[in-house]
Amino acid sequence: MRLRTDEKDLGRFNYSPLFELMKKRGIPKTRWFLTANNIVANKSEIKIRNNEPISSNTIASICNYFNCQPCDIMKYIPPEQ
């Protein structure tokens, strides 16, 4: 993700905890699991796999499906100093 020159780097999110959660629950790492099960839209799944920002509605949908909290599916990576 590129920042505009007037934007401050606030860090980013990494969704590896989501894939760890899926693995623990015995869900195969099928490329389109989230989309195929109508949890998120195709574009959102692509964003998740690329660690790009997703909407709070997408986060809520994932948490609802897995009965978990946002901290169970993503982690915050602070900006490099």
Backbone hydrogen bonds in HBPLUS format (Angstrom, degrees):
<---DONOR---> <-ACCEPTOR-->    atom                        ^
c    i                          cat <-CA-CA->   ^        H-A-AA   ^      H-
h    n   atom  resd res      DA  || num        DHA   H-A  angle D-A-AA Bond
n    s   type  num  typ     dist DA aas  dist angle  dist       angle   num
A0007-GLU N   A0004-ARG O   3.07 MM   3  5.32 167.4  2.09 113.9 117.6     1
A0012-ARG N   A0077-ILE O   2.90 MM  65  5.23 156.2  1.96 144.5 152.3     2
A0077-ILE N   A0012-ARG O   2.71 MM  65  5.23 174.6  1.71 163.3 161.9     3
A0014-ASN N   A0075-LYS O   2.83 MM  61  5.29 154.2  1.90 151.6 160.4     4
A0075-LYS N   A0014-ASN O   2.84 MM  61  5.29 151.3  1.92 147.9 157.6     5
A0018-LEU N   A0015-TYR O   2.97 MM   3  5.48 136.9  2.16 112.8 124.0     6
A0020-GLU N   A0016-SER O   3.01 MM   4  6.31 150.2  2.10 151.9 161.1     7
A0021-LEU N   A0017-PRO O   2.87 MM   4  6.05 153.7  1.94 144.6 151.4     8
A0022-MET N   A0018-LEU O   2.94 MM   4  6.24 158.0  1.99 148.9 154.7     9
A0023-LYS N   A0019-PHE O   3.03 MM   4  6.16 155.2  2.09 138.4 145.0    10
A0024-LYS N   A0020-GLU O   2.94 MM   4  6.20 160.2  1.98 149.7 154.7    11
A0025-ARG N   A0021-LEU O   3.05 MM   4  6.26 142.0  2.20 143.6 153.7    12
A0027-ILE N   A0022-MET O   2.84 MM   5  5.08 159.6  1.89 160.2 153.2    13
A0026-GLY N   A0023-LYS O   3.01 MM   3  5.11 160.0  2.05 108.6 112.4    14
A0030-THR N   A0028-PRO O   2.63 MM   2  5.39 143.4  1.76 102.9  92.1    15
A0033-PHE N   A0030-THR O   3.38 MM   3  5.40 162.7  2.42 119.1 114.6    16
A0036-ALA N   A0032-TRP O   2.77 MM   4  5.80 168.3  1.79 161.4 165.5    17
A0037-ASN N   A0033-PHE O   3.07 MM   4  6.10 143.1  2.21 146.7 154.0    18
A0039-ILE N   A0034-LEU O   2.88 MM   5  5.15 156.3  1.93 175.7 172.5    19
A0040-VAL N   A0034-LEU O   3.34 MM   6  5.74 155.2  2.41 119.7 122.6    20
A0038-ASN N   A0035-THR O   2.99 MM   3  5.07 158.9  2.04 115.3 115.5    21
A0044-SER N   A0041-ALA O   3.02 MM   3  5.24 117.9  2.42 100.5 115.8    22
A0045-GLU N   A0041-ALA O   3.04 MM   4  6.44 154.5  2.10 154.9 162.4    23
A0046-ILE N   A0042-ASN O   3.08 MM   4  6.40 156.1  2.14 152.1 158.5    24
A0047-LYS N   A0043-LYS O   2.99 MM   4  6.28 156.8  2.05 145.9 152.2    25
A0048-ILE N   A0044-SER O   2.86 MM   4  6.14 157.6  1.91 151.8 157.7    26
A0049-ARG N   A0045-GLU O   3.00 MM   4  6.22 164.4  2.03 149.6 153.2    27
A0050-ASN N   A0046-ILE O   3.05 MM   4  6.27 131.9  2.29 139.9 152.9    28
A0050-ASN N   A0047-LYS O   3.12 MM   3  5.05 131.5  2.37  93.6 107.1    29
A0052-GLU N   A0047-LYS O   2.81 MM   5  4.81 178.4  1.81 145.1 145.5    30
A0051-ASN N   A0048-ILE O   3.08 MM   3  4.98 164.8  2.10 106.5 110.0    31
A0058-THR N   A0055-SER O   3.15 MM   3  5.20 122.1  2.50  95.2 108.8    32
A0059-ILE N   A0055-SER O   3.09 MM   4  6.48 158.2  2.14 148.0 153.8    33
A0060-ALA N   A0056-SER O   2.87 MM   4  6.06 158.5  1.92 145.1 151.2    34
A0061-SER N   A0057-ASN O   2.91 MM   4  6.10 152.5  1.98 142.9 150.2    35
A0062-ILE N   A0058-THR O   3.05 MM   4  6.31 159.2  2.09 150.9 155.4    36
A0063-CYS N   A0059-ILE O   2.92 MM   4  6.15 166.9  1.94 154.1 158.2    37
A0064-ASN N   A0060-ALA O   2.83 MM   4  5.95 153.6  1.90 146.6 154.2    38
A0065-TYR N   A0061-SER O   3.04 MM   4  6.23 159.6  2.09 144.4 149.4    39
A0066-PHE N   A0062-ILE O   2.98 MM   4  6.20 167.7  1.99 157.3 160.1    40
A0067-ASN N   A0063-CYS O   2.72 MM   4  5.38 114.0  2.15 136.7 151.2    41
A0068-CYS N   A0063-CYS O   3.04 MM   5  4.87 153.2  2.12 128.8 137.3    42
A0072-ASP N   A0069-GLN O   2.78 MM   3  5.37 156.4  1.84 120.3 128.5    43
A0073-ILE N   A0070-PRO O   3.01 MM   3  5.43 158.7  2.06 112.4 119.0    44
A0074-MET N   A0070-PRO O   3.14 MM   4  6.29 130.7  2.39 155.0 168.4    45
